[in-house]
């Protein structure tokens, strides 16, 4: 079915059924909700208006982004706050064609401020259940902050055990400098024993990027890789990822904020080599674009065909942590959408 006659590619891509697999729910804190939660929790902010909050979301690399990102979380204090944050994201995701999310949350960023672990998990989990009313199936991935200690990660993994039915997998995020995946090898081995799915960030253009990617594939044996486009520098690792059908959760718009390029060339190379690359929004409140914009901007920059964009959407479901039957149902949904738009 040819898509050459699609008149509005942006609209087609926005509504194309897709899964979002690289989304930090704390990174969806929009300025209006930040002000609302600050008022609710009697927190004094330096910013008083939406425009002032927007102006504070300024950064030019990963470190400067994190310096803005973590202090903003202070407005999240109670279970209801976490629920409201996630539901606000789901409402936007529904307008971007999202049918499934497996989204990250950072409990250490909250427990370190005295927020009970249970409030974080229960607030987010309740929202994942209510997301079904928006046509979205959703699961949680608990991320460890790699600039915290491995001991802290281990402690939080133990905290998660009573909530195992509410947490699908484990991830690793935050500042990668001097915090290689190997630092957390024992914690992730324990997580696998407990039955959690595993993924880790391999951020773009980091010192030791290729070695970090090798560690997550060969040593940690993750089920997915977040970012990871530097893998193009090592064809042998590309072949392994392709053979294992490991998904890469790429984030073009956020890439363009923390580096000079959205990595469209690398993503396209991997796509055309048969690697299961996906597109995602990362921290959309900070980077100014939800998943639909990532599809639209990447399509415009890369010059790939709409058929290739459809393959990316299918990839997003094929690397979800769901049964083969569920994957087939989602892929069929994509095919049905394409059939209704093709010529």
C-alpha positions, 0 to 999 in steps of 0.5 A: 500500500503506497503512502505517496498520496498522503497529503499531510505527512505531519498529521499522518505521523502524529496519529500513527499508532505508536508505543513510547518506550523512552519517557521520563514521567518527571520530564513531563512536568509542564510549567502550568502543572509545576505552578499548580503543584507548588501552590498546592504544596505551599512551595515557594518558587523563584518563578511566578508565571508560566513564562518565567518557568519556561525561561528557567528550562534552559540548558545546553548539555546533559549536566546543565539539563540535570541541574534544572531537572532535579530541583523542579521535582520539589513540587512533587510531594504526595501520591496525588501529585505523582498521579496528576503528573502522569495523567497529564502526560497520558492526555498528551500522549493520547493526542500523539497516537500513543497506544502503549507506554513503558515509562521511566520514573526516578524514585531516588529523586523523591525518596532523597527528599523524604517522599515515601517510596510507596507514594511515588509508585502508587501514584504513578501506578494508579495513573497507568490504570486510569490511562486505559480510559484514554486508550493507552496501556501503560507500565512502569520502569523504575530507574536508578540514578547512576550518579547515586551509589550502587548501594542506594540502587540495591536498597531501592530494588529491595524496596520495590519487591513488595510492589513488583506487580506494579513495576515491569522493569528496571532502568538506569539514567542520569549523569553517565560521566564516570558512572558506567553500567558495570557499576550497577552489574550486581544490582541488575543481576539481582533484578533479573533474578527477581523477574524484572525486565532490564534496560539502561541508558547509553547516552549519546556522545559520552566518554566511553560510549562504545564500551558502555554499550558493550557492557549493557549488551554482553555483561548486563544482557539488557532487554533494550537499550535507551539512546545507544546510537553511538553503536554505529561506531562498532559494526560488530555490536550493531550485528549483535543488537540486530541478531538479538532484536534489541530495541534502541529507544532513540530521542531525536528532539532531545538529542538536538538539545544536548548535542549539535545534532538530532542523530538523524543520520545514525538513526537512519543508518541503523533503521536501514540495517534492520536494527529495531530503532524507535522514536520517543520524547525523553523529557518533552516538557523540557525539550519542547516536543512530545512523541509526535514532534519527534516523528515529524521532525525526524522525518523532515530532517532525515528524508526517510519515506513514510513507509520507513516511518511506519516501520519505526512505529511497528518497531516500537511495538515489537520491542515492547515487553509484552507477549508475541500475540499482543505485539501482533495485535498492535502491528495489525493496528498500524497496518489498519491505519496505513490501509486507511491512508494509503492509495 
